[in-house]
Amino acid sequence: MKNSLLSFIFLAFASTVFSQMALAPEIQEAFYQANVQNNPELWESNIKTLEAEYQSSQNLDLLYEITNAYYGLAGTYIGKDDSEKAEAAINNTLDYIAILVKEKKDSPEVHALQAGIYGMQMSFSPMSGMTLGPKATKHLNKSLKLDDSNPKGNYQMGGSYFYTPAMFGGSTKKAIEYYKKSVEAFEAKGELTNNWEYLTAITWLGLAYKKYEDLENAKVTFEKALRVEPQHNWVKYHLLPAVSKG
């Protein structure tokens, strides 16, 4: 499950200007299980179901869910060390996110997702950071300006600080701060059942604590992730044991 949740920036729901449509419970659970199991086929089959529905409805909230799911699919392929398929998944988001940014320009979630897509693209081609980096930062800052407590924007800001080298402004301490805000915002929202993004935020908070060499808080955080999802094998068999030794 190495890097199974990798992304540069990520995910949320709280906004007065972007009303997330409720996914059918079975699809929401399928996406959650796809993330936990690192199962791209489960992502793909349910994305296709949503795309068929979007073709008839042209519902922008549904389009957001499709785009977000492709982003989750890309992370799963990264977890399988298949960067080619991960990049293909991100390429499927490009037309969709362009529509969303145009039509939902006041949505903090959309700007955060756009920043995340840019971040994924930069991970595939580091040289693209010269052009995509400033664009990602612009959308990330816009997301938090619109709603500084939105979980997606805070998670993505945490990722930005986590991955950016210190000489260029990166800070593990700052990453912890923003990951914590993301987790707390998800919890304040209260929509935690089968929420793969909430589980992702907890996991990366634990990783940030580990990177900061705060193993006690890393352990507590990974244990929390397992209370949320006992079958989260990456945490159960790799991350938690790594900070529990001795």
PyMOL commands that set and color helices and strands:
alter all, ss='L'
color gray80, all
select helices_A, chain A and resi 25-37+40-57+60-79+83-91+94-103+108-124+126-146+151-163+166-168+172-189+196-211+215-228+233-244
alter helices_A, ss='H'
color red, helices_A
deselect
rebuild
show_as cartoon
